[in-house]
Amino acid sequence: WDQSTNGNHADQATDTSQPQIYNGTAVLEFNSKPSLDFDGSMFLRTGQLTGVAQPTTRIAVSHFDTTIQTNRGYIQDGHTLRQVVGDVPISSSKWRIYAGTVDDYHTYDPYPVINTQYLTFALFNTSSSSLAVDGTNLGTKSPGSDSFDGLTIGANAGSASVFLDGGIQEVIVYPDNQTSNRSGIETDIDNYFQIPGM
């Protein structure tokens, strides 16, 4: 649900492709907070929006149920253009930000593991892009220059062929560079979610 009041809600019209929030008896939770459950074939998507050039900031609270299965680690992406934040299990699990060019983090960086709640803070800013995980900046990358044109949650943009097997509790997107506010934003999020790695 778009909290900005702009009405850019992420929806899914196909019932079998909707992530689960309620299992018939209780609201699904992770670390004692509600969590959308994605089973590796579900996703939500906004309509296509007018493109916003980089820099943009993408934040999420999420966890992985698998980090070894190919095509099951994307937390969020664009609508048609690419701004990926997620895990890529190529030889071993590693973090990825992607906006048209592959420039993954190394497997010896703090790498994603299953059943662990993460706060990811991704800045897409062409050759000065970066990803912070649980408050630790993993370094500068050059993942490409694709613009922000919407939001896909739990899968890749466009064809939705790469999904998430895990859970998502919050997604925040800013149409600008929020790194100067990162500490305060992360603190506010952690005050609610009590993320173990923070």
Steps between C-alpha positions, in 0.01 A plus 500: 500500500650835392535711816599813302131565407598489129299181449787297347395178670677172421228254396461147366179408316579127472401330825760223474778759453411700812735473798341369819451713813239281674508120517135447592551520874757775561693788343842377384790650694878508498684621810156572656391745225264443203674369188383434144602146402629448145540137390724547196218562250311800644543876456336840527542785250404866464389644171772645282593848621670793331871421514714666768871516419754387757579565780224302669489321836337161568458362852352169616457275802503139384627146548589204278365144530770385256830649384616209284218459250547690174241770422357519854672804659359827359350730765405788270549635149355763267185467287664456159835671554737328742591596858555163673579446866546136601703184533662314211604139569765470229755248634413635847263757646582869448323836502405672176397846395434522127380776268610363164859388580609203712739614777421266791648509847754228574408186688740598777301818572238440768285268293130416535397193699159342553257583781677826580320835496684768297470874458633591155567861397591529130611819330481488120733776380672363186871441579457623860230249599513308826321250720490508879380188684400530866677835523828387340589647159630221275678746272462691174386325183417595142178305427377709205283804444141378454237741632230434758174428312296314761534216744492122485507333842618140528608459136691659213361769271316422180463125451516401871729200447716554809308498827544503876465197722473679833319787664472877472383724781563850366605669175581871473605680181628858475543679165831649619819435698419438869846393617538814713188385689590130503587473868174661612288297258666175606457586867129574455447171316700303755310658791187329364638173360783439751719347229749260662799610288459872566 
